[in-house]
Amino acid sequence: MNRLTLLTTRECHLCGAAREALDRVTAETGEPWTEVDVADDAKLARDYGDRLPVLLLDGKEHGYWDVDVPRLLKDLQVPPA
């Protein structure tokens, strides 16, 4: 299971920039990420739908609307709990 999950949905105007940021993080760290469309999960859509994209690190919300790359790089140095 990947440590990084990007929650998105169709027609998300900020999701492209979040994908690009995560691709840069992967290039630097080797840490892969997955993408989940909340439209396929009613609970995720209800919980996160108004804040997309949302980045989860180790299953916990790390941020939304954009990816704070410096903070994410720092937080990825901490092993998962």
SULURNOR-V687479 format. One line per field, one symbol per residue. ss: DSSP state (H for helix, E for strand, C for the rest). burial: + if it has 9 or more other ideal C-beta (glycine too) atoms within 8 Angstrom, else -. Layout:
ss->???
burial->???
This chain:
ss->CCCEEEEECCCCCCHHHHHHHHHHHHHHHCCCEEEEEHHHCHHHHHHHCCCCCEEEECCEEEEECCCCHHHHHHHHCCCCC
burial->---++++++--+-++-+++-++-+++----+-+-++-+-----++--++--++++++----+++-++-+-+++-++-----
